[in-house]
């Protein structure tokens, strides 16, 4: 455990900006989350920045209670993030008006804390790598399924961005079905259009002829014995598992991890992903484990804290 300039234990402020909520936490060097909170994601870039800055200041104010010194802030944000500037190069309509937002510079100016920003799923993958069950694996494909679909590739424990900062943009993989709602980019034949949480709920609603439902309601019906809900949820999981079997053949990793609200909260979905992956993967790859890390909802916060800690070390 490191100490700050005051001799106190060091902690980091972590923020995860998502399509439906913004979460924040105060995280010790030991990866213990001391405080956590969240708010709904408002509409528009300026409002999102204001909300994130309020959460950072709230976490900073709680540091005294824990006797820790805040080192810096780390943020996971949706979209393709410029690694040098922390600006959103491009983004889909899951977060309207987000493209072009200078997240790092704006949050640093609003909070007075050095703020480092990276793609939200890439940040979550950094958190996943800190899970004891994942730590033995050096090459990991992390897949997040929530309001949208995202991914990240870890090589030797480090997240790979790629020359266009787009490594892991799994949402746009082509699939052999037409989704019930558009992908964030507008296409109907992309993975996100078929397996994201809202897409699964929309498929079920279309099958039973009802108005839009939330995925939570669909899962409740599944667990009450609704056969259609069971088929739809597991079918989406199987579609993702098949897609990942092909992708892993191309990128060759020694583990796949699942995160995001759908994977973490719907075991029926995650189980179907693993089953389909093992059925469809090439023989040498069938032993690749498909894991749901125990870090759960804190994964993104642990990753954002690690991002802040790594950036601070690089600036010493």
PLY file of the C-alpha trace (Angstrom):
ply
format ascii 1.0
element vertex 316
property float x
property float y
property float z
element edge 315
property int vertex1
property int vertex2
end_header
0.00 0.00 0.00
1.35 3.42 -0.93
1.19 6.61 1.07
0.53 10.11 -0.21
2.51 13.25 0.51
0.67 13.69 3.83
1.62 10.20 5.03
-1.98 9.01 4.67
-3.00 5.95 2.70
-3.50 6.65 -1.01
-6.89 6.30 -2.70
-8.22 7.01 -6.17
-11.52 8.32 -7.48
-13.08 6.03 -10.06
-15.92 6.94 -12.44
-17.80 4.75 -14.90
-19.98 6.62 -17.42
-22.62 4.36 -18.94
-25.64 4.75 -21.17
-28.10 4.54 -18.26
-26.06 5.39 -15.15
-22.87 7.04 -13.96
-21.15 5.22 -11.08
-18.36 6.56 -8.91
-16.23 5.20 -6.11
-13.35 5.90 -3.77
-10.88 3.02 -4.12
-7.83 2.20 -2.00
-4.59 0.85 -3.44
-5.61 -2.54 -2.05
-8.63 -2.48 -4.42
-11.01 -2.02 -1.50
-13.92 0.17 -2.56
-14.45 2.53 0.38
-17.42 4.43 -1.04
-19.65 4.02 -4.07
-22.59 5.92 -5.51
-24.41 6.36 -8.80
-26.85 8.62 -10.66
-28.82 8.27 -13.86
-27.02 9.38 -17.01
-28.42 12.74 -18.15
-28.82 13.73 -21.78
-26.02 15.54 -23.61
-22.28 15.87 -23.17
-22.26 18.98 -20.91
-24.83 17.49 -18.54
-22.89 14.21 -18.33
-19.69 16.09 -17.50
-21.48 18.11 -14.82
-22.91 14.96 -13.24
-19.53 13.16 -13.33
-17.77 16.17 -11.82
-20.31 16.30 -8.96
-19.64 12.65 -8.19
-15.87 13.21 -8.23
-16.23 16.11 -5.78
-18.52 14.00 -3.60
-15.98 11.18 -3.45
-13.18 13.66 -2.77
-15.15 15.08 0.13
-15.50 11.60 1.65
-11.75 10.95 1.64
-11.30 12.73 4.97
-13.75 10.37 6.63
-11.56 7.43 5.63
-8.26 9.14 6.39
-7.00 8.74 2.82
-5.34 11.11 0.37
-6.80 11.23 -3.14
-4.15 10.78 -5.82
-6.11 11.36 -9.05
-9.24 10.32 -10.91
-9.77 7.65 -13.56
-12.79 7.52 -15.85
-14.24 4.87 -18.12
-16.30 6.54 -20.86
-18.23 5.18 -23.85
-16.97 5.64 -27.38
-13.60 5.63 -29.08
-11.34 7.65 -26.77
-8.16 9.35 -27.93
-5.52 7.86 -25.60
-3.36 11.00 -25.70
-6.03 13.62 -24.98
-8.93 11.77 -23.37
-11.30 13.19 -25.99
-14.14 11.16 -27.54
-13.15 10.57 -31.17
-16.45 8.95 -32.07
-19.50 7.53 -30.35
-22.82 5.93 -31.22
-26.23 7.31 -30.36
-26.37 5.30 -27.12
-25.00 8.53 -25.61
-26.29 11.30 -27.93
-24.02 14.30 -28.44
-21.03 12.58 -26.85
-18.65 12.56 -29.83
-16.04 15.31 -29.62
-16.34 15.73 -25.85
-12.97 16.55 -24.21
-13.69 14.40 -21.15
-10.24 14.48 -19.56
-9.66 18.22 -19.95
-13.19 19.16 -18.89
-13.24 17.00 -15.75
-9.76 18.11 -14.75
-10.89 21.74 -15.05
-14.14 21.11 -13.12
-12.58 19.14 -10.25
-8.95 20.25 -10.00
-7.86 16.60 -10.08
-5.76 15.09 -12.85
-8.26 12.93 -14.70
-7.33 10.12 -17.06
-9.95 8.73 -19.44
-10.19 5.53 -21.48
-12.93 3.53 -23.17
-15.34 2.19 -20.55
-15.09 -1.47 -21.52
-11.30 -1.26 -21.75
-11.30 0.19 -18.24
-13.60 -2.60 -17.03
-11.18 -5.13 -18.52
-8.41 -3.60 -16.38
-10.64 -4.27 -13.38
-11.38 -7.81 -14.52
-7.64 -8.51 -14.76
-7.39 -7.79 -11.03
-9.89 -10.55 -10.18
-8.07 -13.54 -8.61
-9.83 -15.97 -10.96
-8.64 -14.03 -14.03
-5.15 -13.01 -12.88
-3.48 -16.28 -14.06
-4.55 -15.58 -17.65
-2.40 -13.12 -19.58
-4.37 -12.86 -22.85
-8.03 -12.12 -22.19
-11.01 -11.06 -24.29
-13.44 -9.11 -22.11
-17.02 -8.71 -23.34
-19.56 -6.34 -21.81
-23.28 -6.77 -22.42
-25.56 -4.10 -20.99
-27.40 -1.21 -22.62
-24.96 -1.80 -25.48
-22.22 -4.28 -26.33
-18.51 -3.63 -26.00
-15.26 -5.45 -25.66
-11.59 -5.14 -24.82
-8.49 -7.18 -25.51
-5.80 -7.68 -22.87
-2.36 -8.84 -23.95
0.01 -9.76 -21.11
-2.37 -7.97 -18.75
-2.38 -4.66 -20.65
-5.31 -3.30 -22.65
-4.72 -3.04 -26.39
-6.08 0.09 -28.07
-4.99 -0.45 -31.67
-3.93 2.18 -34.25
-7.45 3.62 -34.42
-8.26 3.09 -30.70
-11.08 0.77 -31.76
-9.87 -2.65 -30.57
-12.79 -4.37 -28.85
-15.64 -2.64 -30.68
-17.62 -5.90 -30.72
-20.98 -4.18 -31.06
-20.49 -3.99 -34.82
-19.75 -7.64 -35.54
-22.09 -8.85 -38.28
-24.55 -11.55 -37.21
-26.87 -13.78 -39.30
-30.06 -12.35 -37.79
-31.91 -9.05 -37.92
-32.03 -7.43 -34.50
-35.20 -6.08 -32.94
-33.75 -2.59 -32.46
-30.89 -0.78 -34.20
-27.30 -1.02 -33.09
-26.05 2.31 -31.75
-24.62 2.96 -35.22
-28.01 2.36 -36.84
-27.41 -1.08 -38.38
-29.87 -3.90 -37.70
-27.47 -6.77 -38.48
-24.87 -5.99 -35.83
-24.32 -7.96 -32.63
-25.54 -5.12 -30.42
-28.89 -5.07 -32.24
-29.48 -8.68 -31.20
-27.90 -9.31 -27.78
-27.80 -6.02 -25.82
-30.25 -5.80 -22.93
-32.82 -3.57 -24.70
-32.58 -5.76 -27.81
-33.37 -8.94 -25.85
-36.37 -7.24 -24.22
-37.58 -5.98 -27.61
-37.36 -9.47 -29.15
-39.48 -10.89 -26.33
-42.07 -8.09 -26.63
-42.33 -8.72 -30.38
-42.83 -12.46 -29.85
-45.64 -12.09 -27.31
-47.23 -8.99 -28.83
-46.90 -6.63 -25.89
-45.60 -3.10 -25.49
-41.97 -2.59 -24.59
-40.75 -4.26 -21.40
-37.51 -3.93 -19.49
-35.08 -6.83 -19.47
-35.67 -7.12 -15.71
-39.33 -7.85 -16.41
-38.44 -10.38 -19.09
-36.06 -12.21 -16.74
-38.73 -12.22 -14.01
-41.10 -13.91 -16.46
-38.40 -16.41 -17.42
-37.91 -17.36 -13.78
-41.67 -17.66 -13.32
-41.71 -20.34 -16.01
-42.37 -18.31 -19.18
-41.03 -20.54 -21.96
-40.84 -17.76 -24.55
-38.77 -15.59 -22.21
-36.45 -18.54 -21.60
-36.01 -19.18 -25.34
-35.35 -15.51 -26.10
-32.83 -14.92 -23.30
-30.90 -18.13 -23.87
-31.09 -17.66 -27.63
-29.39 -14.28 -27.33
-26.71 -15.86 -25.16
-26.14 -18.61 -27.68
-25.84 -16.10 -30.51
-23.16 -14.23 -28.58
-21.36 -17.48 -27.75
-21.23 -18.46 -31.43
-19.90 -15.02 -32.40
-17.21 -15.24 -29.72
-16.16 -18.70 -30.90
-15.31 -17.20 -34.29
-13.66 -14.14 -32.79
-11.46 -16.14 -30.44
-10.27 -18.20 -33.40
-9.03 -14.93 -34.90
-7.48 -13.24 -31.84
-6.45 -16.35 -29.81
-6.77 -15.71 -26.09
-6.57 -17.99 -23.07
-9.75 -16.72 -21.37
-12.99 -14.90 -22.14
-14.62 -12.81 -19.42
-18.17 -11.48 -19.37
-19.33 -8.24 -17.74
-22.06 -5.64 -17.98
-25.52 -5.73 -16.45
-26.88 -8.55 -18.62
-24.00 -10.95 -18.06
-23.68 -10.15 -14.36
-27.37 -10.36 -13.50
-28.79 -12.99 -15.86
-27.12 -16.34 -15.24
-29.29 -18.01 -17.87
-27.82 -15.72 -20.52
-24.20 -16.14 -19.39
-24.58 -19.90 -19.15
-25.87 -20.07 -22.71
-22.90 -17.99 -23.91
-20.46 -20.50 -22.45
-22.35 -23.53 -23.78
-22.53 -22.19 -27.33
-18.90 -21.12 -27.25
-17.74 -24.61 -26.31
-19.95 -26.19 -29.00
-18.82 -23.87 -31.80
-15.15 -23.18 -30.99
-12.37 -24.92 -32.89
-11.13 -28.03 -31.00
-7.93 -26.40 -29.64
-10.00 -23.52 -28.25
-12.82 -25.41 -26.54
-10.94 -25.43 -23.25
-10.78 -21.61 -23.17
-12.84 -20.69 -20.08
-15.75 -18.26 -20.29
-15.77 -16.54 -16.88
-18.05 -14.14 -15.04
-15.60 -12.50 -12.58
-16.60 -12.21 -8.94
-15.70 -8.51 -8.89
-19.16 -7.99 -10.39
-20.53 -4.46 -10.38
-17.28 -3.09 -8.91
-15.23 -4.22 -11.92
-15.45 -0.86 -13.71
-14.54 1.07 -10.56
-11.51 -1.12 -9.89
-10.38 -0.61 -13.48
-10.85 3.16 -13.34
-8.85 3.34 -10.11
-6.09 1.29 -11.73
-6.13 3.67 -14.71
-5.69 6.67 -12.41
-2.93 4.96 -10.41
-1.02 3.95 -13.55
-1.27 7.43 -15.07
-0.09 9.03 -11.82
2.93 6.72 -11.70
3.81 7.65 -15.27
3.78 11.37 -14.40
6.13 11.09 -11.43
0 1
1 2
2 3
3 4
4 5
5 6
6 7
7 8
8 9
9 10
10 11
11 12
12 13
13 14
14 15
15 16
16 17
17 18
18 19
19 20
20 21
21 22
22 23
23 24
24 25
25 26
26 27
27 28
28 29
29 30
30 31
31 32
32 33
33 34
34 35
35 36
36 37
37 38
38 39
39 40
40 41
41 42
42 43
43 44
44 45
45 46
46 47
47 48
48 49
49 50
50 51
51 52
52 53
53 54
54 55
55 56
56 57
57 58
58 59
59 60
60 61
61 62
62 63
63 64
64 65
65 66
66 67
67 68
68 69
69 70
70 71
71 72
72 73
73 74
74 75
75 76
76 77
77 78
78 79
79 80
80 81
81 82
82 83
83 84
84 85
85 86
86 87
87 88
88 89
89 90
90 91
91 92
92 93
93 94
94 95
95 96
96 97
97 98
98 99
99 100
100 101
101 102
102 103
103 104
104 105
105 106
106 107
107 108
108 109
109 110
110 111
111 112
112 113
113 114
114 115
115 116
116 117
117 118
118 119
119 120
120 121
121 122
122 123
123 124
124 125
125 126
126 127
127 128
128 129
129 130
130 131
131 132
132 133
133 134
134 135
135 136
136 137
137 138
138 139
139 140
140 141
141 142
142 143
143 144
144 145
145 146
146 147
147 148
148 149
149 150
150 151
151 152
152 153
153 154
154 155
155 156
156 157
157 158
158 159
159 160
160 161
161 162
162 163
163 164
164 165
165 166
166 167
167 168
168 169
169 170
170 171
171 172
172 173
173 174
174 175
175 176
176 177
177 178
178 179
179 180
180 181
181 182
182 183
183 184
184 185
185 186
186 187
187 188
188 189
189 190
190 191
191 192
192 193
193 194
194 195
195 196
196 197
197 198
198 199
199 200
200 201
201 202
202 203
203 204
204 205
205 206
206 207
207 208
208 209
209 210
210 211
211 212
212 213
213 214
214 215
215 216
216 217
217 218
218 219
219 220
220 221
221 222
222 223
223 224
224 225
225 226
226 227
227 228
228 229
229 230
230 231
231 232
232 233
233 234
234 235
235 236
236 237
237 238
238 239
239 240
240 241
241 242
242 243
243 244
244 245
245 246
246 247
247 248
248 249
249 250
250 251
251 252
252 253
253 254
254 255
255 256
256 257
257 258
258 259
259 260
260 261
261 262
262 263
263 264
264 265
265 266
266 267
267 268
268 269
269 270
270 271
271 272
272 273
273 274
274 275
275 276
276 277
277 278
278 279
279 280
280 281
281 282
282 283
283 284
284 285
285 286
286 287
287 288
288 289
289 290
290 291
291 292
292 293
293 294
294 295
295 296
296 297
297 298
298 299
299 300
300 301
301 302
302 303
303 304
304 305
305 306
306 307
307 308
308 309
309 310
310 311
311 312
312 313
313 314
314 315
